[in-house]
Amino acid sequence: MKRRFSEEQIIRILKEAEIEGNARAVIKRHNISEQTFYRWRKKYGGLEVSDARRLRSLEKENAELKKMVAELSLDKRMLQDVLSKKL
């Protein structure tokens, strides 16, 4: 998935819409869909740039941990299968 806007740009767009009070004008100016704007607002609303960076690093760490758990679960299942066949 290609990221067209950075977290900094997204937060700036959201603050711009908040200050201006007209989300539709900001959406049109930045050529984004309403769905994208409201998804961004749900995810990044009220965050500062440093918070958004921290959120991205935590999401990346979470994905890596999930992958590790999946791999360990497969290893465990494989070992259980091997042990059950030996008995």
N, C-alpha and C positions, 0 to 999 in steps of 0.2 A: 504494500500500500504506500503510495507516494504521498508525502506530507508537503502540502503546498504552503502552509503557514507554520511558523514556529510558535512555540508557546508565548514568547514575548509579543509577537504580532497578534495572536489571538486575544491575549489579555488587553492589549491596547485597543483592539476593535471593540471588545466588550465594554471597556471603560468609556470609550467614545460614545457608544450607544446609550450608556447609562447617563452620561453628562448631557448628551443631546436630547434624550428622551424620545427619540424617534428611531426605533430599531429598523423599520423598513427602509429608511433613507440610508442608514449605515450598511445594511445588507446589500442594497443596490449599488452603493458606492464601491464596495469591496468585491462585488460580483460573487457573492456566496448565496446559497439557498437558505430559506428560513429554517429548514430542518437542521442544517449545519450550524447556524447561529444558535438555535435553542439547545442543540446538543452540546455546543461549546459552553453555553451559559450554565447548563446543568453540571458540566464537569469542572469548568474553570471559574465559575462565578464566585467573586469574592476573594480570589487568590491573588497573591503577588507573584512576580516573576520567579523569585527564589522558591516559593511554595510549589509552583508548577514544575520547576526543575526537580525538586525533591519528590514530587508525585511521580514523575516519569522514572526516576531512579528506583523508587519503591515498586512500581509496576514491573520494571525490568527484573528486579531481584525476585519478585513474586513469581514471575514466569519461569525463571531459572529454578527456583525451589520446587515448583510444580513438576517441572521436567525431571528433576532428581527423584522426587517421590514416585513418579511413574516408572522410571527406570529401576528403582529399588523394588517396587512392587512386582515388576516383571521378573527380576532376579529371584525374588522370594518364591514366586509361583513356579519358576523353572526348577529351583532346588527342591521344592516340595514334590513336584512331579517325579524327579529323579529318585528321591528317597522312597516314594510310594511304590515305584516300579521295582526297586531292589528288594523290598520286603515281600 
